[in-house]
Amino acid sequence: MADRILKKENLGKLVASVNDKGGRFIAPSLDARQVVFKDVTKAEEIVTDYILARNSYKEYVFPQTEVVADFTVEKHGVDLKSREVEARETVVFGARPCEATSLSSLRAIFTWDYIDEFYTKREATLVVITVACTKADEACFCTTVDLSPETRAGSDLYLLETESGDYIVEAMTDKGRAFVERHKDAFSEGAAKAKTLVMPERIGTIDLEKVSARLKDKGHYDDQVWARLTRKCIGCGACTFVCPTCHCFDITDEGTAFAGERRKNWDACQYDTFTLHASGHNPRHYQYQRWRNRFMCKFNFYPGKFASKGCVGCGRCIRVCPVRLDITEVMEEFSR
Amino acid sequence: MEEILRKKAKELLESGEVKVVIGYGWNRQKTRTSPVFITDAADSDRLVWNPLCVNNLSVYLTRKFKDIQALGKPAIVAKGCDIRNIVVLITEAQFKREDVYIIGMACEGVVYRQELWKGELKPEIMPTKCHNCDVRNPHLADFVVGGKSSFTPPEAPTGMVFDKIKAIDAMGQTGKWAFWINEFSRCIKCYACRQVCSLCYCERCITEKNMPQWIETSAHPRGNLSWNLTRAMHLVGRCTFCGECERACPVNIPLNLVNQKMIQVVKDSFDFRSGYDEKTHPPMIVFSPDDKDDFIK
């Protein structure tokens, strides 16, 4: 049977087709010497030689800052008008299999006890086109969290690069199949040989079940191990902002005393003000306690509440950390 | 050098002179260094020293790290450039000279970013600060590890940062504005620049003061501009050009350009360079009757 192929010379056609139909095409491209997901209008802007984009594509379903309402203060009260999301087709090209699975993690939280339409409306029009990995670095650890470059979950289209730079296309979901149908001029049929995928080596000293079991046992909570391994954390939000599953946000009002916007901004559990009470008390007084929370969120709270993963092993937090705090070293400690 | 460092650390911990040694250790793969806190003399062998030791560990001496302060008197492994930050902290009364044991490392330069390391320290992977360094031999230390460096910095500072500042100065007001608005537009408000900086030690940063909200916390162009300008202004006359903020920035904002420009302005106006003398206060926090401007008299 012939494969469905996206030829590299047709990538431009696909970008144009999406743009012409009013959609956004997001792909890895160069910005300030880094490969990042951003809007592209030409195939030439797309970078193909990269491990992962610096940012996660979560910002296209959960923007870093967005206006959720407008307010005016009247004589007898406040007039608050909610904003509506007008989502349009948004195509993320070049996601990696690990981060493709993160969408189900975001969905779990944004539809859990309240349906957050700012998220769901965007997700409904998002098409995730994954390109399987032919490169990895020492920060990659997808295989350690039971994922791999062969993981297809979360992808609408799953692409394998061929030796000649084309892509073999597998449509994984109805959304993916509809996408191919809608932009069918860009796709062709043929036979091609896929490049070998690169599997990051599984870290043998890590046992996810043991990690979860130890975190469930409350005895770990005041364990000195947290301070020992993570007191070097400097408390910036870089890890949480590049993380494809971190989802915390803060609501803030901007404007004058009489009118303004209510915004939803990314927040990070690593900031000391994240849990600071109005009384002045902070239940997470030390930085390593904040770090413990992030780890707990990923390997205890998430698996306890949802069927999806809290950590997909993309390794972004390791690469971006100014003090090279490696989450896998902590996982290793909790596997003992 | 590593052996001498380890021996010294062991000695200090065994004698009880210090309770913790703040230094560098390997990550699991032994490809990157990462800060370590040695509290047990038996762990002293975890300390390493090589050109990958880029972090300015003086940040851990600040009051941002109450758990580290609670451990007791620290010894710190510090390069000359890191010691400059310690000097500023002393002049700003964050602690006294005798509150910290400085293990000064004679240094032949470090890499700009650890990921550039290919096993050899070449000039092209070193940051601008190393090419102009006048503190390769630690200027304030209780114990110095390593032999004297014979390096003499060039008379006129050289390097990419200085070249770029000249280019930006030539852009004119509109050009400069456009340049910086573009650079700051990438800011994601993660505050890594603030957190990694040993001179950003306020317990309550102005961005966290929300009655009123002085700095807009949103990562939109207005909020990004106000944050980045505020950060810069708060470091005038204090910043030592250690380069940690630029290294930590996940979106590559060239903060070294901002910082070095401020340093040049302070040098021209006050003939002051921070971090050399722990007994001289930075110009922004002193009043001098000999001030050359008369508007304040």
Contacts between the chains, C-beta under 8 A, distances in Angstrom:
chain1	res1	chain2	res2	distance
A	31	B	186	7.1
A	32	B	183	7.8
A	32	B	186	6.3
A	32	B	251	6.7
A	32	B	252	4.3
A	32	B	253	7.8
A	33	B	252	5.8
A	34	B	251	7.2
A	34	B	252	5.9
A	54	B	250	6.8
A	54	B	251	7.5
A	64	B	188	6.4
A	64	B	189	7.7
A	64	B	219	4.8
A	65	B	218	4.1
A	65	B	219	5.1
A	65	B	220	5.6
A	65	B	223	7.7
A	138	B	29	5.5
A	138	B	31	6.2
A	227	B	67	6.2
A	228	B	37	7.7
A	231	B	37	6.1
A	231	B	65	7.4
A	231	B	67	5.8
A	231	B	68	6.3
A	232	B	34	6.7
A	232	B	35	4.2
A	232	B	36	7.6
A	232	B	37	7.2
A	232	B	60	7.6
A	234	B	59	6.4
A	234	B	64	7.8
A	234	B	192	7.6
A	234	B	195	4.2
A	234	B	196	5.5
A	235	B	64	7.2
A	235	B	195	5.0
A	236	B	190	5.3
A	236	B	191	5.3
A	236	B	192	3.7
A	236	B	194	7.4
A	236	B	195	4.0
A	236	B	196	6.9
A	236	B	248	7.0
A	237	B	189	7.6
A	237	B	190	4.2
A	237	B	191	6.2
A	237	B	192	7.5
A	238	B	190	4.4
A	238	B	192	4.7
A	238	B	248	7.4
A	238	B	250	4.9
A	240	B	190	8.0
A	241	B	188	5.3
A	241	B	190	5.0
A	241	B	250	7.4
A	242	B	250	6.5
A	250	B	217	7.3
A	252	B	210	7.7
A	252	B	213	7.1
A	252	B	216	8.0
A	252	B	217	5.6
A	252	B	218	6.9
A	253	B	213	7.9
A	254	B	213	7.4
A	254	B	216	5.6
A	254	B	218	6.5
A	263	B	218	5.3
A	265	B	189	7.8
A	265	B	217	5.9
A	265	B	218	5.3
A	265	B	219	7.1
A	266	B	188	7.9
A	266	B	189	7.7
A	266	B	219	7.6
A	268	B	190	7.3
A	271	B	191	7.5
A	273	B	208	5.1
A	285	B	66	7.4
A	286	B	66	6.5
A	286	B	67	4.3
A	287	B	64	7.8
A	287	B	65	6.9
A	287	B	67	7.2
A	288	B	67	6.5
A	320	B	250	4.8
A	322	B	55	7.5
A	322	B	192	5.6
A	322	B	195	7.7
A	322	B	196	4.8
A	322	B	244	7.3
A	322	B	247	6.8
A	322	B	248	3.7
A	323	B	34	6.0
A	323	B	35	5.4
A	323	B	55	6.3
A	323	B	196	7.8
A	324	B	27	5.7
A	324	B	32	4.9
A	324	B	33	7.3
A	324	B	34	4.1
A	324	B	114	7.4
A	325	B	34	7.0
A	326	B	27	5.7
A	326	B	28	6.6
A	326	B	34	7.5
A	328	B	28	7.3
A	329	B	27	7.2
A	329	B	28	5.6
A	332	B	28	7.4
